[in-house]
């Protein structure tokens, strides 16, 4: 009875704590500047804004963030037009509204860079469901949207249960996709538009096809039915970028199994956590972990990771950061130097894991 009460309390705390926005802090990723050759032939951002303004503004003098998000589901905006729509929406995250003159004068390097990178990304998209026959874990990198809670679990599934990922998606005769998860959650969605791809997905992930984009659009649709914050966002793909989604709910969605949530940190019952990780390893269970607060280590926080394994012999936990990036520390892997990472996968000691991370959710299969 005590364990049940603690599990319920843990789930309630998790729901409350996850209202914080996703923040990334691990200054070990570098963006390579675009070359003149890459930029060649791309219409300047200002010109694209001007040619689309009448449509975006719908006759109004100004546009606001939700006005643009509401148009992202339209397949009419392609390539440069979709990329500019997304870049302007990002500008509006820090500005209540914008008129044509102001939009045409935007010179923020980050906004312009996002526009150009989105154009290039959309030119390279593999516009089939599974470009490599089945999900390719090695290509997965979480995009700009804060859906680590979903992406981390989905990446684990892609690596360990790819058939389940493929079986979750059915292409219908009318071109739409029906997505049905193991717990019964279901949604039918249209093919992700260029604007939805530009705002949400990484270039690398889109080299594997549209399957992750379809899953994310379906997840946004499902969550809008029960989460008020998701319901207020007028595009299902953008709606996935919502704080407050319990990590255990995604583990259950993918597996259909009950989920046990453990509190980590100073109040963790360490031996219970250790036994749970041993069981996870033996049963090949899906598990994710939330690192909520800034730790005394070079790790991204307010971020969800997938648990890739537990080694009893070395007492180490292997995790996957869904950013999917590589990192080589200056010196041995440690909290101070950071942890050597390949395609997002890294290892740290059990004690470090329990001390740094906040919650652990494990499938009870």
KOLTIDREN-117521 format. One record per residue (C-alpha): x, y negated, z; residue in three letters. Coordinates in steps of 0.25 Angstrom, whole numbers, plus 5000, padded with zeros to 4 digits. Each point is the difference from the previous one (the first is absolute). Last residue first. Layout:
XYZALA
...
This chain:
502550244924UNK
500049895010UNK
500549884992UNK
500949915008UNK
499949865003UNK
501249935007UNK
499949865007UNK
501049895004UNK
501450034995UNK
501349955005UNK
500250095013UNK
499450124995UNK
500850004987UNK
501349965007UNK
499850115009UNK
499750104989UNK
501349964993UNK
499949934986UNK
499950054986UNK
499749924987UNK
499250024988UNK
499649874992UNK
500550054986UNK
501350035008UNK
500349935013UNK
501249985009UNK
499549945013UNK
500249865005UNK
501349955005UNK
499649965014UNK
498950115002UNK
501150104995UNK
500450074987UNK
501549994999UNK
500749884995UNK
499649894990UNK
498650074997UNK
499650064987UNK
498649974996UNK
499150064989UNK
498549964998UNK
498750085000UNK
499249885006UNK
499250115006UNK
501050025011UNK
500150155002UNK
500450065013UNK
500950115005UNK
500050035015UNK
501350055007UNK
500250105012UNK
501250064993UNK
499550155001UNK
498649965001UNK
499949934987UNK
498749924998UNK
499549974986UNK
499549904989UNK
499249915010UNK
499349904991UNK
500349855004UNK
499049895003UNK
500449855002UNK
499849895010UNK
501550025001UNK
501150024989UNK
501350065007UNK
501349945003UNK
500050045015UNK
499649945013UNK
498550014996UNK
499149904995UNK
498650045004UNK
499050104993UNK
500850114994UNK
498850094996UNK
500350154998UNK
499450104989UNK
499850155001UNK
499650104990UNK
500250145005UNK
501050104995UNK
499550115010UNK
501450025006UNK
500549864999UNK
498749945006UNK
500050105011UNK
501449965004UNK
499649854999UNK
498850035009UNK
501050065010UNK
500949885000UNK
498849915002UNK
499550085012UNK
501450005005UNK
500249854999UNK
498749955006UNK
500149864995UNK
499849885009UNK
501349944996UNK
499850014985UNK
499150104994UNK
498550035001UNK
499550124993UNK
498850024991UNK
499550144996UNK
499250014987UNK
498950104997UNK
500150054986UNK
499449964986UNK
501449984996UNK
500149874992UNK
498949935007UNK
500550055014UNK
501449954998UNK
499449874995UNK
499149995012UNK
501250035009UNK
500749874996UNK
498949915005UNK
499649894990UNK
500049875006UNK
500749914990UNK
499550004986UNK
500750004987UNK
499150114994UNK
499049894997UNK
501049954989UNK
499750134992UNK
498550005003UNK
499849854995UNK
499149905007UNK
500650005014UNK
499049985010UNK
499750155001UNK
501450035004UNK
500049915012UNK
498650065004UNK
500650155000UNK
498950104998UNK
499650004985UNK
501249924996UNK
500950115004UNK
499450094990UNK
500249904988UNK
501449975005UNK
500350155001UNK
499550024985UNK
500949884995UNK
501250065008UNK
499850144994UNK
499849944986UNK
501349925002UNK
500750135005UNK
499650084988UNK
500349894989UNK
501350064994UNK
501350045006UNK
500749884994UNK
499049925008UNK
500650045013UNK
501449944996UNK
499449864995UNK
499349995013UNK
498549995002UNK
499049905006UNK
499949874994UNK
500450034986UNK
499350134999UNK
498749945005UNK
500249884990UNK
500350114988UNK
498750075004UNK
499950135008UNK
499150104992UNK
498649995006UNK
499650065013UNK
499250115006UNK
500150025015UNK
500050115010UNK
500450035014UNK
499750155003UNK
501150035010UNK
500950064988UNK
499949874992UNK
499149994987UNK
500449904989UNK
499149994988UNK
500749934989UNK
499349914989UNK
500250034985UNK
498650034997UNK
500250154999UNK
500650005014UNK
501450025005UNK
500150075012UNK
501049975012UNK
500150075013UNK
500550134993UNK
501349934995UNK
500349955015UNK
499750145005UNK
500950064990UNK
501249915004UNK
500050065014UNK
501449975006UNK
500549894992UNK
498849934995UNK
499350025013UNK
501249935008UNK
499849894990UNK
498649995003UNK
500249995015UNK
501049894998UNK
499149934989UNK
498849995009UNK
500549945013UNK
501149924991UNK
498849934993UNK
500649865002UNK
500049964985UNK
501349974993UNK
500350144995UNK
500350125008UNK
501150084992UNK
499750144995UNK
500950054989UNK
500750115007UNK
498650065005UNK
499750034986UNK
498550044999UNK
499650104989UNK
500250014985UNK
501149894999UNK
499149894996UNK
498850045009UNK
498849914997UNK
500449944987UNK
500449864998UNK
501550005003UNK
500249865003UNK
501249934994UNK
499449884994UNK
499249985013UNK
501349995008UNK
500649904991UNK
498849915001UNK
500050025015UNK
501549975001UNK
499849874993UNK
498849955008UNK
500650055014UNK
501349924996UNK
499149874997UNK
499450015014UNK
501350035007UNK
500749884992UNK
498949905005UNK
499849914988UNK
498549984999UNK
499749884992UNK
498950064991UNK
499350055013UNK
500049865005UNK
499449944988UNK
499050114998UNK
499549995014UNK
500350095012UNK
499450055012UNK
500250045015UNK
501550014998UNK
500950105007UNK
499450124995UNK
499749924987UNK
501350024994UNK
499850155001UNK
498749984992UNK
500849924990UNK
501050114998UNK
498950104998UNK
499249924990UNK
501449974993UNK
500350154999UNK
498650034995UNK
500149904989UNK
501450044996UNK
499650154998UNK
498550025000UNK
498849925005UNK
498750054994UNK
500150135008UNK
499249925011UNK
500350065014UNK
500949885003UNK
498949904998UNK
499550005015UNK
501449995005UNK
500149864992UNK
498849945007UNK
500450065013UNK
501349925000UNK
499449874997UNK
499849934986UNK
499849854997UNK
499349914991UNK
498950104997UNK
499550044987UNK
500350155002UNK
501349975006UNK
500750134995UNK
499349994986UNK
500349854998UNK
501450025006UNK
500550114991UNK
500749934989UNK
500649905010UNK
500550115010UNK
500750074988UNK
500749874996UNK
500549975014UNK
500550145002UNK
500949994988UNK
499750114989UNK
501050125001UNK
500850014987UNK
501350015007UNK
499950025015UNK
500750135000UNK
501249954991UNK
500249885008UNK
500250105012UNK
499150025012UNK
500749995014UNK
500250135007UNK
499250005013UNK
500750055012UNK
499550095011UNK
500850025013UNK
499449885008UNK
499050095008UNK
498849925004UNK
498750024993UNK
498749955007UNK
498750074998UNK
498949915006UNK
499650035014UNK
498650065002UNK
500750135002UNK
500149985015UNK
498550015002UNK
499850134992UNK
501250065007UNK
499549975014UNK
498750074997UNK
500750124994UNK
501050015012UNK
498849985010UNK
499350124993UNK
501350085000UNK
500249975015UNK
498550045003UNK
500250134993UNK
501350035007UNK
499349985013UNK
498950094997UNK
